[in-house]
Amino acid sequence: MKFEAGKKIGAYTLLTPCGDGAYGKVFLAENTLTKQQVALKVVWGCGRELKGITAYQTICRQTNLLQIWHVEAAEDFFYYTMDPADDLAEPGSPYLPDTLANRLKKYGKLPPEQVRRMAQDVMEALRILHGKGMVHRDIKPENILWIKGRAVPGDVGLVSADAGATLAGTPGFMPPEVLAGIRPYEEKDDLYGLGKVLYCALTGLPPEKFPSFPDSRTLNGCSDIISLYHKLCAGKKIDYPQSRSLLSSRWKLIAWVTAALLFLAGSIITLAVMIPARNAGLAPTAGETAPIPLEERLAVLEKMESSPDFYRIENRVRVELNRLHRLRNNVIAEAWKAGNGNYEQQKHLAEQAEMTFESNHKDTPEWQYYRTFGEIIRISSKIRQLMKNDPGQAERLYGELVRLHTEREKWESRLVRKYKF
């Protein structure tokens, strides 16, 4: 049977091809009865991938893993359906699945904040997978998908509880000793693949260039990512993230930092200062001499995760933010070229171009929201570093953190109005 757009398989009509490999092909498809769109993969033969898919389907329900909805075998092929990746294409263009490989083709590399989000999401998925006694065995840019704004490992046909049975994976994203057959595949090798994926995403370089760093890429704000991918590729033990959203974890981090500062200062900081004014009614009443218990503060912060919904807003503005990043990089690159090889002149022109870009976009809500969130992360990290050696400076920085959260709310409100949420 020839598989192409317009053909029908079971209850599904194939709409457009999304990708193919040696053993199968993926289409965006539509259920002819429900009109639900899915990703449908056709696989030639019924060998190890069918075994992996049926095993994976039993563990993916009610998790943040990629969901497999339907599996069906024919005489010489089988197919399965799953959640489709988000659409990375420009409006009016054919569907382009939102994978890391396609993002890198389109943008060259990702901003550090996107890399952090992706690392958080994929590590959480691997924690769940490994907790079920399974390994993925093929973590690479083509197999990192964004579904409803969340990064998940895709192409799960190689998932197995018997990782060492058959060599699988992609050179460049596998430890050399596994590729050489010196030892079987292990859980930590999924993390090795993720380390190489993070390196490629941050630098825009292929895995063979690891660990070199491009001269054109600034190190500012990337040290935690660089440290993480070095640890992953070195096989060092790391703590998996807990099952929670990144926004929630950021708020919890801020809450813990605040609690430590309160303890060091021995003073009262009201809840109206700690969180947005809409929750000010929960502040301590007059005459109280102790801060509100940390558990109560965390409960309020948890509720903030969905009001307003950061992820829902971010998914809608991602295309615009990526456009602004490309524009900024192009402006700086053109200024750098204008220096005609004179390093000091190149550096001066690039700095001037960056300042001009920032000035021209000081009222652009997507850009300012992104920058403010980056500053919140940077200041939070700085506070943690200062808490042991200079608690006074840490407490002064906390005032800046409060100001940044107020600023974040202003831009968040602008985005809500602009995108009519």
N, C-alpha and C positions, 0 to 999 in steps of 0.2 A: 504494500500500500504506500502511495506517495503522500507525504505529509506536507501541506502548504496552506497558506491563508485561504479561507473559504471552505476547506474540507471540514467534514464532521467526524468526530470520534465520540461514540456513545451519545451522551446528552449535550456535548459541547461542540461549538463552532470555533474553528481556529481563526483568530483575527489577524495577528501579525507575529512574525518570528522575533524572538528576543535574544536567542543565543543558541549555539550548537557546539557539540564536541564529538569525540570519537564514538561514543556509545549512545548518543541521544540528541534531542533537540527540544528547545523550550519555546512555547508560544504564549502570547496573551490570548485567552479564549473566553467565550461567553456561554453560559448555560442557556440552552434554547428555551427552557421552561421558566426559569426564575430571572433570567437576564443578568445574573450575577457574573462579574468578570473575575477570572482566576488566572493564575499562571499554570500552564499544563505542560508537563514534561513527558515526552515520548522516549522510551528507552528500548533499544534493539535487544532482543533476547530477554531471558528472565533469570539472570544469574545473580551475582552478589548484590547488585543495587536493589533488586526486589526484596531480598532478605533484609538489607539495611533499612529500606523504607518501611517495611511492615514492623520491624522492631522499633524504629523511631516513632511511628505513629502511635504506638501504645504509651509513649512517655511524654509526648509533646502537649497533650491536652491540659488546659488551665495553667499554662506557663507562658513565659515571654519568649519561648522558642518559636521558630517558624512553624506554622500550623499546616499539617497535611490533612486534606479533607476527604479525598477519594482515591482509592487505588484499585486498578482493574487490569487483569492480564488477558492477552489474546494469544493466538497461536505462536507468533514469532516476535511479539513485542508486548510491553505493558506500558501503562501511563498512570500518572498520578497528578492530582491538582493541589494547589497550595495558594496561600495569599500572594497576590501580585505585588511586585515592588512598586514604590511610588514612581510617578512620571517625572523624569529629569528633563524632558524636552521643553523647548520654548513653546508658548501658546501657538496653536495652529500647526505645529510640527508633528510628525509621527511619534508614536509612543517610544520612549527611551527608558528602559528600566533603570532605576536609581541604584546603581551599584558603586562600590568604591572604584572599580576599574573604570567605569564610565565617568565618574566625577574627576578622576585623575586625567583621563583623556580630554575632558572638557576644560578643567581649570588648572591642570598641571600639578597642583598640590592643594592641601586643605589648610584653612586657618587653624591655629593651635586649639581653639575652643571646640571646633568640630571634631578634631582628633581626640580630645579628651572625652567628649560625649560618646564618640564611637567606641573608644576603649572601655568606657564604663558599661555600655550596653552589651558589647560582645563578651566581656569578662563575666558579666552576670549570666548570660546565656550559657557560657562554657561551665560556669559553676553548677548550673542546673543539670546540664548534660553529664558532666563528670559525676555529679551526685547520684545519677541514675546508673552509674557504672558503664557509661558509653563514652566514646571519643569520636571527634569529628573526622580527623585525618586529612582534611584538605582545606585549611584556613589560608586564603589568599584573597587579593583584591576583587577578583571576579565573583567570589563567594561571600562577600559582605554586602547585604542588601539593606536598604532603608524601606521599612514598611510602616506607614502611618507615622513617619518621622523618627522611628526607632531603628537602630542598626541591629541586624540579626545575622547569624551565620546561615547561609543558604546552601543549595546543592547538597542535600543531606543524604544522598544515596550511599555514600561511603561510610556513614556513621555505623559504628560496630562496637559490640562488647568484647570482641576478640580482635584487638587492634593488630596483633602480631601475625595473624593468619596469612594475610596477603599484603605485599607492599603496595601502598597507595599514597597519593599525595602529589605535590608539585615541587620539582627541584627549585631551590632558592628559598622555599618556605618550609623546608624540612631540615632537621639537623644532619650534618654530614655523616655521622655514624649510623643514622637510621637509613639514609639513602644508600650507604655502602653495605648495608645488611649486617653491620656489626652487632646491632641490638634491635629488638622489636620496637614498634611504636608504643609510646606511653602517653598518659594524660598531659604531661609537661610539654610534649611536642606540639600539641594544639597551641599552647601558650608561646612556644618558640615561633610558630607560624604567625601568631598575632603580633609578636614583637617585630617581625619583619614587615608585617602589614602597616603597623604604626610608623615605622621608619619610612616606608614608601609614601605614606599619606602625608607626613610632615615635610619631607624633603623633596618629594617629586622624583626621587631617584629609584632605579630598579634595585631589587634585593641584592644583586651582585656587588653593588657599590658600598654596602654596609661595611663599616660604620662611618664612612666619610660623610662630611657635611658640606653642602654647597656654599661657596663664598657669598652668593647672592642672598642667602637665607639668614635673617637675623636670629640670634640665639635668645633674644629677649622674650620672656614669657614661655619658653619652651623647655626649661631645664627639667621640670617634672616628667614631661613626656620622654625626653631623651633618657633620663634615668630609668624610667619604666621599661622602655624597649630594650635597653641594655640588660636589665635584670631578667626580662623574659627570655632573651636570646642566650643568656648565660645559664639558664636553667635554675636560677635562684628562686627560693620559695617566696611567694608573695601572698598577701591576704586578698582573697576574692572580695569584691564588693557585696554588700548585703542586697537583698531583693527590695530595692526602693528606687525611686526616680532620682536623677541627678539633682534636680531642683531641691527635692526634699533633703538630700544629703548635704547640699550647700547650706540650707537653712539650719540644719542640725549642727553643722560645723560652727556656724556663726553663734548658735545658741551655747555650744560648749565653750567657745572662746569667751563669750559674754559672762558665763557662769564663773570661769576662772578669774576674770577681771574683777567681778564683784567680790570674790573671795579675797583677792589680793588687796583690793582697795578698802574692803570692809564698809562699803557704803551702799546706799539704796539707789538702784537705777530703775525707774518705773517702767512698766510694760509699754507705756505710751512712747518711750524713747526707743525701746528695743524693737518694736514691730510697727507696722503702719498705723496711722492714726485711727483707722476704722476699728481697731481692736483696743483702743485706749481705755474702754470701759473696764477692762480686766486688770488695770494697774492697781498697785497696792493702795488701800485707803489711807487717809491721813492718820498719822500716829503709828503706823506699822514700822517696826524696826528691823525686819528681815526681808530679803528679796522673795519674790514669788517662787515656789518650788520649781526646780528645773523641769519636772515631769509635766507641770501645767503649761509651762512655756512651750515645750516641745509639742504638746497636743494642739496648741493654737497654731504653731508653725506648720504642722502637718496639714491643717485645714487650708492654709494659704496656698498649698500646692495646686489646688484647682480653682482658686478665686483670687485674681484672674488666672487663667490657664496659660502658663508660660509656653508650654510645648505647642499648644494649638496656635498661638500667635507666631511662634518661631517658625513653624512649618509654612505658614502663609508668607512670611517675609524672607524666607531663605533665598528664593530666586533673586530678589532685589538686593539682598546683602551680598550674595555672590557676585552680582553685577558690579556693585560698588567696590568690592575687593579687586576685581579684575581691572576696573578703571583706575583705582589707586596704584596698583602695581604697574600698569602701563604708563601712567604719568611719571612715576619715579624712574622707570626704565628709560623712558625717553629723555628725562633730565640727565640721567647718568650717561647716556650716549652723547649728549651735547657737550660733555666735558672733554671729548676728543682724546681720551687716554690719560689725561692729567688727573691723578688720583685725588688730590686735594680739591681741584675744581669740580670733579665728578661728585665727590662727597658733598660739597657745598650746594651744588645745584639739586642733588637728590633731596637734601634736607629742606631746602627752600620749597621744592615741589610738594613734599609731604606736608609742610606747614600750610601751604596754599590750599591743598586738598582738604585738610582738616577744617580750615577756615570756611571754605565753600560749603562744607557739609555740617556746620555746627548746628543747623536746625533740621537736619535729616533724621527722622525718628529711628529708622532702622539702624543707621550707623551709630548714632549716639547711644541707643539702647545696648547695642553690642559692646561698645567701648566701655560703657558704665559697668556692665556685668563683668568685663575683664578686670576693671579696676577693683571691683568688690573682691574678686578672687585673689588679686595681688595683695591688697591690704590685709585680707583675712590671713593669708600666709605669713605676711610680715609680722602681724600681731602674735601669731603662734611662736615665731622665732624670738621675739623680744620678751615674751612672758617670763622666761627664766632669768635673763640677765638685766633687763631694763623694764620692769613692770610699769614705771611711770610713763615712759615713752609709749608703751603698748596701750595704756589707758588714753593717752592723747590721740593716738591713732584711731582708737575706737570712735572718737567723735567724728573723724573723717569717714569711718565706715557708716555711721548713722546718716551722715550727709549724703553719701553715695546711694544708700537705699532710698532716701527721699527723692534723689535725682532719678533713680531707676523707675520709681513709681510714676514720675512725671512723663517719662518717655514711653512707659508701658501704656499709660492712659492715651497718649497721642496715637500709639499703634492701634489700640482698641477702637478709637474713633475713626482712624483712617481706613481700617479694614472692616469696619462695621460689625464687630463681634457683639 
